[in-house]
Each structure stands twice: as structure tokens, then as C-alpha cells.
Amino acid sequence: TRGASDFPEARIVVLRRAERASRELICHTDARSGKVREIGADPRVTWLFYDPQMRHQFRVRAHAEVLTSGPLFEDAWARSNVSSRRCYLAPRAPSSESEHPTANLPDSHVDRNPTLEESEAGKVNFSVLRSEIISIERLHLASDGHRRVRFDFVEDDWLGVWIEP
């Protein structure tokens, strides 16, 4: 994402779903997080992936939106287990400063997961980050020379071009 200081921000997220037909990458995040504000101001995002078995690096550019309601949001919340929902019970927004190390969990849930009923209180802080891929770049790492290709989605089709590694 693009940070408030106009400096790029690298985010570590858990990829929850990838949809080939709709070109979507989906993850979950706290609605109070900085990335939510940043995507609201500028929906352009870049995803980075590495596959060590294939020795492929991927850079994926996309346009993102943050969902706090609707069918995709409701389905994602319903599929989240209580140990994941526990994170959204955090009393303070992610990246809030603290005087000491903390898990940012309510005292009642520091040592235990909430019940399904208790976890519902975290729904207000839950959001789904949905991004639509517009470009995929792959770098294949090889001892005999790397190979790099980029695919751009233009007018309902993928256009590929080899580029120098």
C-alpha cells in the first residue's frame, strides 16, 4: 500500500483465497488498520509471493477495496474460526503504541479462545480486502540465467511480454 507519508508500506497478510476467473486475491484485516485507510485513499496495491520449489518470484499488481458488509464479507466471517476471530476482539487498533509488549487482547481472552458467541463482538473490527489483479510479473530463478515475464490484463484478455531479468 501507499503510506500516509507517501512512502510504500510492505504488509504481511494471510492470503485467504485466490479466484482465477475473477482475478481476485482476498485476505482479511482489522478494519482499524492503516492499510484500510491507505487503500481508501489509493486502491493500488502490490502483492509479493515466492515459491521456493519452483524458484519463482511473483509481483502482482491489483486494485483493492475493503468490504465491511455484503455477501463476501458475511461468508468470510462465517468461515473464520474462533481462534482467528479472537484477533478482532483487540481493544486497540493495530499499530497503536504501547508502553510494554502486549498481545492486544481483552484480559478475558489472553489465555483462551472466545466462544463462538463471544467472538461475534469482533465482527465490527473485521473486514475483507478484495483485490482485482491487473498485472502479474514472474521471475524464474535459474543458475543458467533467470527468466522474467509480465502479463497485463487489457481489454478482457491477458497480454504477455518477456522482460529482462
C-alpha positions in Angstrom: 0.0 0.0 0.0 1.0 3.6 -0.1 1.6 5.0 3.3 0.4 8.3 4.8 3.9 9.7 4.4 3.7 8.9 0.7 6.1 6.1 1.3 5.3 2.5 0.2 4.2 0.2 3.0 5.0 -3.6 2.9 2.3 -5.5 4.6 2.3 -9.1 5.8 -1.0 -10.8 5.3 -2.5 -14.2 5.1 -3.8 -14.9 1.6 -7.3 -16.4 2.2 -8.5 -17.0 -1.3 -7.4 -16.7 -4.9 -10.0 -16.8 -7.7 -8.7 -17.3 -11.2 -11.9 -16.5 -13.2 -12.5 -13.1 -11.4 -8.7 -12.4 -10.9 -9.3 -11.8 -7.2 -6.9 -12.1 -4.2 -8.6 -12.0 -0.9 -7.4 -11.6 2.7 -8.9 -10.5 6.0 -7.8 -7.5 8.1 -8.8 -5.4 11.0 -11.0 -2.5 9.8 -9.0 -0.1 12.0 -5.6 -0.9 10.4 -3.5 1.5 8.5 -3.8 -0.5 5.3 -7.6 0.1 5.3 -7.1 3.9 5.4 -4.4 3.7 2.8 -6.5 1.6 0.4 -9.4 4.0 0.9 -7.1 6.8 -0.3 -5.3 4.9 -3.1 -6.7 1.4 -4.1 -3.5 0.4 -5.9 -1.7 -2.5 -4.1 1.2 -4.8 -4.9 1.3 -8.4 -3.7 4.7 -10.3 -3.5 5.0 -14.1 -3.5 7.8 -16.6 -3.6 7.6 -20.3 -4.5 10.8 -22.0 -3.3 10.1 -25.3 -5.1 9.6 -23.7 -8.5 12.1 -20.9 -7.7 9.6 -18.3 -8.9 9.1 -14.8 -7.6 5.8 -13.1 -8.3 4.9 -9.4 -8.2 1.1 -9.0 -8.6 -0.4 -5.5 -9.1 -4.1 -5.0 -8.3 -6.8 -2.6 -7.4 -8.2 -3.3 -3.9 -11.3 -2.5 -2.0 -12.2 -3.1 1.7 -15.5 -4.7 2.4 -17.3 -4.3 5.8 -20.6 -5.7 4.7 -22.2 -7.8 1.9 -22.2 -11.5 0.9 -18.4 -11.9 0.6 -17.9 -10.2 4.0 -20.6 -12.3 5.7 -19.2 -15.6 4.1 -15.7 -14.8 5.2 -16.8 -14.0 8.8 -18.9 -17.2 8.9 -15.9 -19.3 7.7 -13.5 -17.8 10.2 -12.7 -20.0 13.2 -12.9 -18.6 16.7 -9.1 -18.5 17.1 -8.9 -16.2 14.0 -11.9 -14.1 15.2 -10.1 -13.6 18.5 -7.7 -11.1 16.8 -10.7 -8.8 16.0 -11.5 -8.5 19.7 -8.4 -6.4 20.2 -9.2 -3.3 22.3 -6.8 -1.1 20.5 -6.3 -0.6 16.7 -3.3 -2.4 15.1 -0.1 -0.4 15.3 -1.2 1.5 18.3 1.8 2.3 20.5 2.1 0.5 23.8 4.3 1.0 26.8 5.1 -2.7 27.0 4.8 -5.9 24.8 1.2 -6.9 24.5 -1.0 -9.3 22.6 -3.6 -6.6 22.3 -6.4 -9.0 23.5 -9.0 -8.4 26.2 -7.9 -9.8 29.5 -10.7 -12.4 29.3 -9.2 -13.9 26.1 -5.4 -13.7 26.7 -5.2 -17.3 27.6 -8.2 -18.8 25.8 -10.1 -18.5 22.6 -13.6 -16.9 22.8 -16.7 -19.0 22.3 -18.5 -18.6 19.0 -21.0 -16.2 20.7 -18.2 -14.2 22.4 -16.3 -13.9 19.1 -19.3 -12.1 17.5 -18.2 -8.9 19.3 -15.2 -8.7 17.0 -17.2 -8.6 13.8 -17.3 -4.8 14.0 -13.5 -4.8 13.6 -13.4 -7.4 10.8 -13.0 -6.5 7.1 -12.3 -8.3 3.9 -9.6 -6.9 1.5 -10.6 -7.9 -2.0 -8.2 -7.1 -4.8 -8.6 -7.5 -8.6 -5.4 -8.4 -10.4 -4.3 -6.1 -13.3 -0.7 -7.4 -13.8 1.4 -10.4 -12.9 5.2 -10.5 -13.2 7.1 -13.7 -12.7 10.8 -14.1 -12.3 12.1 -17.6 -12.6 15.4 -18.0 -10.8 17.9 -20.4 -12.6 21.6 -21.0 -12.4 21.8 -20.8 -16.2 20.1 -17.5 -16.3 16.9 -16.0 -14.9 13.8 -15.6 -17.0 11.2 -12.8 -16.4 7.8 -12.3 -17.9 4.9 -9.9 -17.3 1.2 -10.4 -18.1 -1.1 -7.4 -18.1 -4.9 -7.7 -18.2 -6.0 -5.4 -21.0 -9.5 -5.3 -22.6 -10.6 -8.6 -21.1 -7.5 -10.6 -22.0 -4.0 -11.2 -20.7 -1.2 -9.8 -22.8 2.3 -11.2 -22.1 5.7 -9.8 -22.7 9.2 -11.1 -21.9 11.3 -8.6 -20.0 14.9 -8.6 -19.0 15.6 -10.1 -15.5 
